[in-house]
């Protein structure tokens, strides 16, 4: 059941790009605020049912934990914004590239913080990824800021979460509590300016917007179940389901361009990922 939950989690994350395209008439900033607010309400309800509100409150009492979650909240908000912006502005390919690059951000933080030594295979995989991204930056009209931003924010956020000993829901609850007041103020401001999509685009859009919290929580529930039952190596390999599906949806369903430059760049990045994955599962000498 653990592997089924893990696969379901990443498949869900891959398919979720279609959901966000349904909300392309809503500004990315407003979608971010709604996602924060609705996720905040749902995660509080889940914690109340699970009886984990005590751990959640204790997190705010610790200065170290609070500072970590303050940074985590900022990183998560930036990541959500970049992803939704990419998906709703016909840049799904760039968004998928960001998640392909995340492991290399993890390698970087492992080297900087944990002082992990990089072997020749890891250095080779990093070099290939750099070549791929550099090719995109040189040949396309603009720097791949969506992909780079997603990789940096999610990779750093993941590193931060591993260093904070708090449950999945207590941790997310802290982050949403930090962000929720800003979300409420922003939505109030949009309403005063007459630019709020909520309540103006019809019941279908209102229902989709209100679903952002549920859409966010379902994969987290699956992930929290799977991560306790499946090896980290397996989870690491399965994580590529999400960006692979997103890329397929971008190219084959939404017909985003995937010309020679992108083929070249992605080929180097996929080769880098394959090399990185092989290094993680190959038998170690001795």
N, C-alpha and C positions, 0 to 999 in steps of 0.2 A: 504493500500500500504506500510505502514511503516513496518509492520510485514513481509510482503512478501520480502521487501528489506533486512531486517535483516536475515531472513532464507536463502535467496539467497546468502548473503554475507558469512555466515558461511559454507554453503554447498560448495561454490566456494573455500573457503580457505581449506576445507577438500579435495576436488578433486585436488587441485593444486599440491599435492605431486606427482601425476602421471606425470604432466608436467616436474617436476624437474628430475624425473627418466630418461626422454628422453635425458637429458644432462649429463648422467653419465660418458661420455668420456672427459668431460671438468673439469679441476681442480676446486675445490670449491672456491679457492681464486680468480680465474679469473671470475667465475660466480658472485661472490660478487661485483667485480669491474664493470662488465658490468651492473649488476642490479642497482648499484648506478648511473652510468652514464646515462643509458637510462631513469631511473626514474627521474633524475634531468632534463633532456630535456623535458620530458612529463609534469612534474608538473609546469615547467616554462611556457610552452605553455598554460596549463589550467589556471594558474593565470593571464596570459595576456588576455585571453578570458573573464575571470570572472571579470577582473578589480581589482584584489586584490594584485597587485604588490606593492602598497603603504604600505599596512600593512606588507608585506614581508620585505621591505626596513627599515621600522620603527623598526622591530624586531632586526636588526643588530645594530641600534643606541642605544638600551638599553643594558647596560652591564649585567643586571640581566637576561634578556631574552636570550641574546647571550650565557652566561655561561650555562644556563639550556639546550639550544639546542646543545651546544658542548658536554655536557654529554649525551644528548639524542642521538646524532649522533653516539657516541661511542657504546652505549648500543644497538642501532638498528643494527649497522654493525656487532657486535658480535652475536646478535640474528639471523640475516639473515645467517651469516656464519655457525653457529652451525646447523641451520635447514637444509640448503642446504647440508652441509657435512653429516648429518645424513641420509637424504633421498637418496643421491647419493652413500652412502656406506652401504646400506642394514641395516640401523638403524632407520627405520621409526617408529618402536614401541617406541624407546627411545625418538624420537622427539615428538610423541603424548603424552607421559608421561609428558614431560616438560610443555605442555599447560594445562594438567589436574592439575598440581601443582601450576599454576600461582595464583589462588585465595588465596593460603596460603601465598604467598609472599606479596600480597596486605594486608592481615590481619597483617602480621609482620610490614609493613610500617605504617599501620593505628595505630598500638600500639606505634611505636617508634616516629613517626612524629606528628600524630594527638592526641596522648595520649588517644586513644580509649581504653576503658576497655573491656576486653574479658570476656564473660559469660562462664558458665560451658560447654554449648553445643559447643561453638567455640573452647574451649580448648580441648574438646574431639575429635573434628574433626581434629585438628592439631596433636594430639597424634596418631590418626589412620594413618594419612598421613606419619608421621615420621616412624611409624612401617613398612609401606609398602616400603618406600624408603630404610630404613635400611636393610630390608630383601633382596632387590636387591643388595645393596652394599656388603653384607656379603656373598651371595651365588654365585653371578656372577663373571666372571673373572676379571672385573675391575669396579671401581666406576662409577655409571651412570652419567658421566660428561656432556653428551649431554643434558639429561633431566634436570639435575640440572642447567646447564648453561642457557638453554632456559627459565626455570622458573624464575631464578634470573634476567636475562636481560629483559625479556618481562614484568614481574611483576613490576620491578623498573621503566622501561620505561613508562608503563601505569600510574604509580603513578606520575611520573614527568610531563606527558602530562596534567594531571588533574589540576596541579598547575600552568600551563602556559596559560594565557588567550589569545591564538592566534588561528586563524582559522586553520582547518585541512590542507589545502594546503599551507598556508603561513608557518606553522610550519614544515611540511615535506620539503618544499622548502628550508628553512634555513638549515635543517639537511643535505639535499643532496648537498647544496652549500658548506658546510663545508667538506663533504667527497669527492666531485667530483675531486678536484685537486689531491688528493691521488690516486683516481681511475685511472686518466689519466696517472700519473707517473708510477703506477704499471703496467698498460697495455703496456706502452712504454717499460718498463724494460723487461716484458715477451717477447715482440716482439724482443728486442735486443738479448735475450737469446735463441731465437728460440723455445720457449715453448708456444707460443700463439696459442690457439685453433681457434680463430677467423680467418677466411680466409684459414684455412688448412684442415678442416674436411668436407667441401662441403657446398652447398647452404642451405641444410636442417638445419644443425647445426647453420649456420649464421643467418637464419631466426628465429630459436628458441631463440638464444642468444639475438637478437635484440628485441624479444618480451618480455623480462624480465620486461621492464618498464611498458608495457601495462598490463601484468599479475599482476604486483604489484598494479597498479592504480585502476583496476576495482573493487576489493573488498573495497578499501578505499572510492570510490565514493558511493557504496551501503551503506557502514557503516555510512558515513557522512549524508546521506539522512535518514537512519533509526534511528540514535541516537537522532534526533530532534523530532521524531514522536512516539517513543516507550519508555516505562518506562525502567529505569535502571534495575529494577528487571527482566523484561522480557529479556532484552539484556544479563543480567548476566546468566540466565538459558540457553539461546540459544547458548551461547559461547561454550558449550560442544559438539555442533554438529561437530565442526571442528576436535578436537582430536579423537572423537569417529569414525568419518569417516576415518581419517588417520590410526587409529589402525585397523579398518576393512580391509582397503586396504592392509596394511602391512601383516596381517595374512592370509587373504583369497585369495588375488591376488598375492602377492609377496612371500607368504609362509615363512615369517619370523618366527622363533621359538617362541612359546608361551607355554612353559612348566609349570610344577607345581609351580616353584618359581615365575614366572611372574604372573600366575593366582592368587597366594596368595597375591603378592604385589599389583596388580591392584585391587583386591577385597577390600583390606583395603582402598586404595585411593578412589575408587568409593563410598564406604560406607562413607568415610570422606566427600566427595563432596555432597552426598545426605543429610548428617547431616547438613553440612554447608548451603546448599540451603534451607532445611526445616527451619533452624533457621532464615533465611532471610524473609521467606514468612509467617511464623506462626503468628497468632494474638498475639499482645503484651498485657500483663496483664494491666488492668486499662484503 
